[in-house]
Amino acid sequence: MKEKVCILGLGYIGLPTACLISENSFDVCGIDVDEQVLKNVRNLNIYINEPSLNSLLKKCLKSENLKVQNIPTYADYFLICTPTPIVYNNNQAKPDLSFVFGAIDSILFFLKNNNTIIIESTVPVGTTEKITKYVKQARPDLNKIFIAYCPERVLPGNIVFELKNNTRIIGGINKISTNKVAKFYQSFVLGEILHTTSKVAEICKLAENAFRDVNIAFANELSLICKDKNINVSEVINFTNKHPRVNILKPGIGVGGHCIPVDPWFLISENYKKSELMRTAREVNTKKTIYIINDIEMQIESFFKNNKRLPVVSFFGVSYKENSNDVRGAPAVQIIDKIIKKLDKFYIVDSFVEKILNIKTHNLETALENSDIIFILVKHDNFNDIDIKIFNKIIFIDYTCS
Ligand SMILES: NC(=O)c1ccc[n+]([C@@H]2O[C@H](COP(=O)([O-])OP(=O)(O)OC[C@H]3O[C@@H](n4cnc5c(N)ncnc54)[C@H](O)[C@@H]3O)[C@@H](O)[C@H]2O)c1
């Protein structure tokens, strides 16, 4: 008989994971508390912009290896893929684990001996151990539950491929749990499976994203220094990266998305004094967005002074990264929200995104026909095809590598 897997949270991580597992001889039940999410999944109306996810989902639902519903059920494996946002208080942030514990609460009734709980949500160090205690206290009748933390490190836009091919870190609360969960992942993952403890696995995930944040902050800081000296930062980075041991990342308009601006706080909030560099990186990256807002305001003012009217402005690119429809935490949205209040007429152009701030995105051609200034905030591939020289009346300002 097929083993049963119950996956809690059918978002960016849970839904592709549910599909991948159900394709591999497991009977999968996907759970989400949001009825709209369930309806969208059933109708194949998914917002996640992932190549092949739609066809994979269609296949899994048709084969009935994947079912979706709003309450958990009995299973052999329970995977927790619920959100772990941060909540801000006085410019500092703390992780909100209520969705993870909410998911754990919802499976308590269904747990049986020999069941396995796997946490995939990004969590602060020590959370898997806390969950273990919590489960033991709530279900003292059980004496054999396997629990492990297995972080996700997929790149949105390539999730289906990476879920299968990335190296996975399995951190059990004990060796038996690690081995049991490693065997489970081996049945559908082609990448290497690394065995460790839950705390090591938890901190590895956080360190990965904090490392990225710190390195982006370096690029952003360098870009501002170059700007002051009227030096092209792209050229500097290109040449510097010819050094065999240097790899400076690209500067941009700030850091967005679901992970990099969020996860460092999971380390900072519990290690405030020891995380000076990570705190500074957060500050540098946040300030880069403010710097861009100020710069755009200056460009608008300068146009106004020269032309005695406000410019018609276009913003190109709104998602948090290139060629993606994901606008979660996108600095471009923050920038546009601030600037449009000062404009009479503007266009927002992004072929991946239908709507932001309740405004429908506009067509590229209309923006090119009518704009005085175009601010490139995120450079999707289709913007590279624009021949700027033809539009010699438009001022193009590209913030994507400056
Ligand atoms: N998106 C990424 O690229 C990425 C990468 C690595 C790690 N992660 C981590 O994975 C976790 C999930 O992220 P995501 O992007 O998939 O989130 P998401 O917001 O896309 O999806 C989470 C889903 O969980 C559902 N949910 C909330 N509480 C629930 C409950 N008690 N039971 C069942 N469903 C519930 C929500 O309705 C939502 O549909 C987070 O901890 C995130 O940090 C995400």
The ligand as an ORCA input file, in Angstrom:
! r2SCAN-3c Opt
* xyz 0 1
  N       8.912     31.004     -1.405
  C      10.150     30.609     -1.363
  O      10.851     30.751     -2.345
  C      10.746     29.944     -0.133
  C      12.032     29.416     -0.236
  C      12.561     28.771      0.866
  C      11.829     28.669      2.049
  N      10.580     29.211      2.122
  C       9.849     29.071      3.398
  O       8.797     28.124      3.227
  C       7.666     28.484      4.037
  C       6.438     28.612      3.160
  O       6.654     29.654      2.227
  P       5.737     29.871      0.959
  O       6.447     30.848      0.107
  O       5.324     28.563      0.375
  O       4.457     30.559      1.650
  P       3.056     30.920      0.959
  O       2.554     32.100      1.674
  O       3.202     30.939     -0.527
  O       2.130     29.665      1.292
  C       1.814     29.254      2.566
  C       0.414     28.654      2.573
  O       0.169     28.134      3.889
  C      -1.227     28.291      4.155
  N      -1.453     28.120      5.607
  C      -1.287     29.013      6.617
  N      -1.565     28.422      7.800
  C      -1.903     27.137      7.537
  C      -2.280     26.027      8.339
  N      -2.346     26.092      9.676
  N      -2.567     24.867      7.724
  C      -2.497     24.745      6.366
  N      -2.159     25.768      5.555
  C      -1.848     26.936      6.140
  C      -1.538     29.664      3.600
  O      -2.919     29.824      3.372
  C      -0.713     29.670      2.297
  O      -1.472     29.232      1.190
  C       8.059     29.798      4.730
  O       8.584     29.516      5.992
  C       9.154     30.351      3.833
  O      10.038     31.190      4.525
  C      10.020     29.816      1.052
*
